[in-house]
Amino acid sequence: MGDLGGPEGLGGASGLALDLDFGGRRQRIPAGSTFVIGRGADLAMDDNQYVHRRFLELDQREGIWWLSNVGSRLTASVASAGGMAQSLLAPGESTPLVFPATTVMFTAGPTTYEIELLAEAPFYQVSTPWTATAADGDVAGLLSPVQRILLTALSEPMLRFAAEGSVRLPAMDEVAGRLGWPLGKLERRVGSLCDKFARHGVRGVERDAAGGIPDSVRSRLVEHAVGARIVTPDDLELLDAFVPESSAVV
């Protein structure tokens, strides 16, 4: 879990501030300042050795807040406009924060983090809410009922405990037990799910050279699904009602 230290003695600069929410703890980042997320940084994850010392950086340029990946290995999923704007922030890349709210998710080791960034004066307002009908032409509208339940099971901790700011995603054998599937069957279905997302242009969900699904790819799949609102806490009802196949009456 992180520690909100924040830059001290900053302020008085022209422009508007940015609010950061991590697990319900709010931090106001003054205009004109630079804020770093990482180990030993302004937002610190000191207990996670997999996080870069300097991973994500927030700074303001000509009145616009930018999020930059200043790390060398980790990537971050960035979702704005209620999930309609999605991007994958690789090392060395930057993205402007132009919407009222931006959700940043990243996985380091066994832990997935979620951070909310709220613009005091966004450049764009979203007039049309993101709904299931808006996604009918996208990958969300192409999921089978079983694929939706599988995606919900993979994302379950993020959907149930996102308010905590960081969660541990379930291991594959835990998901297999949750659904009552043999591990091999689960791996095949997760692979098919990743293939479907990759065909629709989602970055970071491709199989490795041997055709396997690394943990980093599975984490990216979850980050995209939650950030784009493809699965939401409402889908937990479907998962809870699902009868594990090992328990089903034949």
FIVOSE-169387 format. One record per residue (C-alpha): chain; x, y, z. Coordinates in steps of 0.05 Angstrom, whole numbers, plus 5000, padded with zeros to 4 digits. Layout:
# residues N
(A, (X, Y, Z))
...
//
This chain:
# residues 250
(A, (5000, 5000, 5000))
(A, (5026, 5069, 4984))
(A, (5040, 5129, 5028))
(A, (5016, 5198, 5007))
(A, (5073, 5245, 5023))
(A, (5065, 5298, 4969))
(A, (5111, 5355, 4951))
(A, (5117, 5407, 5005))
(A, (5126, 5481, 4998))
(A, (5095, 5482, 4928))
(A, (5041, 5529, 4906))
(A, (5032, 5599, 4883))
(A, (5042, 5579, 4810))
(A, (4993, 5600, 4757))
(A, (4944, 5549, 4731))
(A, (4898, 5499, 4764))
(A, (4912, 5441, 4811))
(A, (4903, 5367, 4800))
(A, (4871, 5321, 4852))
(A, (4897, 5250, 4862))
(A, (4855, 5196, 4896))
(A, (4889, 5132, 4918))
(A, (4846, 5084, 4957))
(A, (4801, 5141, 4982))
(A, (4859, 5184, 5004))
(A, (4861, 5250, 4968))
(A, (4923, 5291, 4950))
(A, (4920, 5360, 4917))
(A, (4978, 5372, 4869))
(A, (4990, 5447, 4863))
(A, (4994, 5479, 4794))
(A, (5063, 5485, 4767))
(A, (5091, 5428, 4809))
(A, (5117, 5359, 4792))
(A, (5091, 5297, 4827))
(A, (5124, 5228, 4823))
(A, (5094, 5160, 4835))
(A, (5141, 5103, 4853))
(A, (5183, 5076, 4910))
(A, (5206, 5131, 4956))
(A, (5168, 5182, 4914))
(A, (5112, 5232, 4928))
(A, (5062, 5174, 4924))
(A, (5105, 5118, 4952))
(A, (5098, 5043, 4945))
(A, (5157, 5029, 4990))
(A, (5134, 4958, 5007))
(A, (5135, 4935, 4934))
(A, (5204, 4921, 4905))
(A, (5175, 4912, 4836))
(A, (5156, 4986, 4830))
(A, (5208, 5033, 4799))
(A, (5235, 5086, 4846))
(A, (5209, 5137, 4795))
(A, (5154, 5106, 4753))
(A, (5100, 5157, 4735))
(A, (5109, 5232, 4734))
(A, (5055, 5286, 4734))
(A, (5074, 5355, 4710))
(A, (5040, 5416, 4680))
(A, (5060, 5445, 4613))
(A, (5026, 5508, 4587))
(A, (4966, 5496, 4632))
(A, (4957, 5423, 4613))
(A, (4973, 5366, 4662))
(A, (5013, 5309, 4631))
(A, (5024, 5238, 4656))
(A, (5092, 5209, 4636))
(A, (5121, 5139, 4645))
(A, (5193, 5153, 4667))
(A, (5206, 5081, 4686))
(A, (5244, 5029, 4645))
(A, (5201, 4966, 4649))
(A, (5130, 4975, 4675))
(A, (5071, 4999, 4634))
(A, (5007, 5033, 4657))
(A, (4936, 5029, 4632))
(A, (4902, 5097, 4626))
(A, (4826, 5104, 4619))
(A, (4787, 5169, 4613))
(A, (4717, 5192, 4594))
(A, (4683, 5135, 4631))
(A, (4725, 5084, 4594))
(A, (4715, 5111, 4523))
(A, (4787, 5135, 4518))
(A, (4838, 5080, 4531))
(A, (4913, 5079, 4524))
(A, (4973, 5038, 4545))
(A, (5029, 5082, 4572))
(A, (5096, 5048, 4557))
(A, (5164, 5071, 4584))
(A, (5183, 5138, 4553))
(A, (5111, 5156, 4533))
(A, (5067, 5213, 4558))
(A, (4993, 5229, 4553))
(A, (4955, 5294, 4568))
(A, (4901, 5293, 4621))
(A, (4845, 5330, 4585))
(A, (4782, 5296, 4614))
(A, (4750, 5309, 4682))
(A, (4773, 5242, 4710))
(A, (4828, 5194, 4689))
(A, (4839, 5125, 4719))
(A, (4910, 5097, 4720))
(A, (4922, 5024, 4733))
(A, (4987, 4985, 4734))
(A, (5012, 4918, 4759))
(A, (5079, 4909, 4795))
(A, (5094, 4839, 4818))
(A, (5032, 4808, 4849))
(A, (4997, 4875, 4862))
(A, (4953, 4917, 4817))
(A, (4944, 4990, 4834))
(A, (4889, 5039, 4815))
(A, (4896, 5115, 4819))
(A, (4844, 5167, 4801))
(A, (4865, 5235, 4775))
(A, (4814, 5291, 4776))
(A, (4824, 5354, 4735))
(A, (4801, 5420, 4766))
(A, (4786, 5450, 4698))
(A, (4785, 5395, 4644))
(A, (4792, 5413, 4570))
(A, (4738, 5365, 4549))
(A, (4672, 5347, 4582))
(A, (4637, 5280, 4567))
(A, (4565, 5292, 4548))
(A, (4546, 5220, 4531))
(A, (4553, 5168, 4586))
(A, (4589, 5103, 4572))
(A, (4536, 5048, 4569))
(A, (4532, 4977, 4546))
(A, (4497, 4998, 4482))
(A, (4555, 5045, 4466))
(A, (4600, 4984, 4465))
(A, (4557, 4940, 4420))
(A, (4605, 4949, 4361))
(A, (4667, 4938, 4404))
(A, (4696, 4877, 4437))
(A, (4649, 4883, 4497))
(A, (4590, 4868, 4453))
(A, (4624, 4806, 4425))
(A, (4635, 4770, 4491))
(A, (4597, 4706, 4503))
(A, (4563, 4698, 4571))
(A, (4618, 4650, 4592))
(A, (4672, 4698, 4570))
(A, (4640, 4754, 4610))
(A, (4638, 4709, 4672))
(A, (4711, 4689, 4660))
(A, (4732, 4762, 4652))
(A, (4694, 4780, 4716))
(A, (4729, 4723, 4754))
(A, (4797, 4747, 4730))
(A, (4780, 4819, 4751))
(A, (4742, 4801, 4815))
(A, (4788, 4835, 4866))
(A, (4790, 4899, 4825))
(A, (4714, 4900, 4822))
(A, (4703, 4884, 4895))
(A, (4761, 4920, 4929))
(A, (4782, 4976, 4881))
(A, (4768, 5028, 4936))
(A, (4830, 5002, 4973))
(A, (4875, 5028, 4917))
(A, (4915, 4964, 4909))
(A, (4895, 4890, 4904))
(A, (4926, 4823, 4889))
(A, (4897, 4791, 4827))
(A, (4880, 4717, 4834))
(A, (4927, 4664, 4809))
(A, (4904, 4620, 4752))
(A, (4893, 4560, 4797))
(A, (4849, 4603, 4842))
(A, (4807, 4625, 4783))
(A, (4803, 4553, 4759))
(A, (4778, 4532, 4828))
(A, (4728, 4590, 4829))
(A, (4698, 4567, 4763))
(A, (4706, 4492, 4773))
(A, (4749, 4484, 4710))
(A, (4812, 4444, 4700))
(A, (4872, 4491, 4695))
(A, (4885, 4472, 4623))
(A, (4814, 4490, 4603))
(A, (4820, 4557, 4638))
(A, (4886, 4572, 4603))
(A, (4856, 4558, 4535))
(A, (4796, 4602, 4549))
(A, (4839, 4659, 4575))
(A, (4882, 4652, 4512))
(A, (4820, 4657, 4468))
(A, (4798, 4718, 4507))
(A, (4865, 4752, 4497))
(A, (4864, 4734, 4423))
(A, (4796, 4767, 4416))
(A, (4819, 4831, 4449))
(A, (4883, 4833, 4409))
(A, (4844, 4826, 4343))
(A, (4805, 4888, 4364))
(A, (4868, 4929, 4373))
(A, (4879, 4925, 4448))
(A, (4954, 4932, 4462))
(A, (4992, 4888, 4510))
(A, (4947, 4826, 4508))
(A, (4985, 4787, 4456))
(A, (5011, 4717, 4470))
(A, (5086, 4706, 4479))
(A, (5130, 4673, 4426))
(A, (5112, 4604, 4453))
(A, (5037, 4618, 4451))
(A, (5031, 4626, 4526))
(A, (4996, 4679, 4568))
(A, (5046, 4711, 4617))
(A, (5020, 4741, 4681))
(A, (5035, 4811, 4653))
(A, (4988, 4798, 4595))
(A, (4933, 4773, 4641))
(A, (4942, 4835, 4685))
(A, (4937, 4880, 4624))
(A, (4873, 4844, 4603))
(A, (4842, 4859, 4671))
(A, (4866, 4931, 4671))
(A, (4834, 4943, 4603))
(A, (4769, 4907, 4620))
(A, (4760, 4946, 4685))
(A, (4784, 5013, 4657))
(A, (4739, 5008, 4595))
(A, (4679, 4987, 4638))
(A, (4673, 4922, 4598))
(A, (4662, 4889, 4666))
(A, (4635, 4928, 4725))
(A, (4615, 4911, 4797))
(A, (4546, 4894, 4770))
(A, (4576, 4833, 4735))
(A, (4595, 4804, 4803))
(A, (4522, 4781, 4810))
(A, (4531, 4737, 4748))
(A, (4596, 4709, 4777))
(A, (4564, 4695, 4845))
(A, (4506, 4660, 4811))
(A, (4551, 4618, 4767))
(A, (4551, 4544, 4787))
(A, (4621, 4515, 4784))
(A, (4622, 4460, 4733))
(A, (4650, 4411, 4784))
(A, (4588, 4424, 4826))
(A, (4537, 4422, 4770))
(A, (4486, 4367, 4770))
(A, (4493, 4325, 4707))
//
